Amino acid sequence: MPMPALLARQGRQAQPARQRQLLRSPPPHSIRRNSRTIQRRKDPSHSVCKRYMALFLRRV
């Protein structure tokens, strides 16, 4: 009997925290930082391509 009650209590505690995280809007500086990291994530493929092109041109 104690196990189901414990699980129910944990479930009840876990859900509001998740909702709070979704509802709470992060401060603007964190949003800016996140967007910057996303842009950086997009860029590396381009920079890597440039690097390989430079190596290729140097070789030839």
C-alpha positions in Angstrom: 0.0 0.0 0.0 2.7 2.6 0.8 4.2 2.4 -2.7 1.3 3.7 -4.8 0.7 6.6 -2.4 4.4 7.5 -2.7 4.3 7.4 -6.5 1.1 9.5 -6.5 2.7 12.1 -4.2 5.9 12.2 -6.5 3.7 12.7 -9.6 1.8 15.5 -8.0 5.0 17.2 -6.9 6.7 16.7 -10.3 4.0 18.1 -12.6 3.7 21.7 -11.1 7.5 22.1 -11.3 7.4 21.2 -15.0 4.5 23.6 -15.6 6.4 26.3 -13.7 9.4 25.9 -16.0 7.2 26.2 -19.1 5.4 29.2 -17.8 8.4 31.1 -16.4 9.9 33.3 -19.1 13.7 33.4 -19.1 15.4 36.8 -18.7 16.3 38.5 -22.0 20.0 38.1 -21.7 19.7 34.3 -21.6 17.5 34.4 -24.7 20.1 36.4 -26.5 22.8 34.0 -25.3 20.7 31.1 -26.6 20.1 32.7 -30.0 23.9 33.4 -30.3 24.8 29.7 -29.5 22.2 28.6 -32.1 23.8 30.9 -34.7 27.2 29.6 -33.7 25.9 26.0 -34.1 24.7 26.9 -37.6 28.1 28.6 -38.5 30.6 25.8 -37.8 29.7 23.8 -40.9 30.4 26.9 -43.0 33.7 27.7 -41.2 34.8 24.1 -41.5 34.0 24.2 -45.2 36.1 27.3 -45.6 39.0 25.7 -43.7 38.9 22.6 -46.0 38.7 24.8 -49.1 41.8 26.8 -47.9 43.7 23.5 -47.3 42.6 22.2 -50.7 43.6 25.5 -52.4 47.0 25.4 -50.6 47.6 21.9 -51.7 46.8 22.7 -55.4 
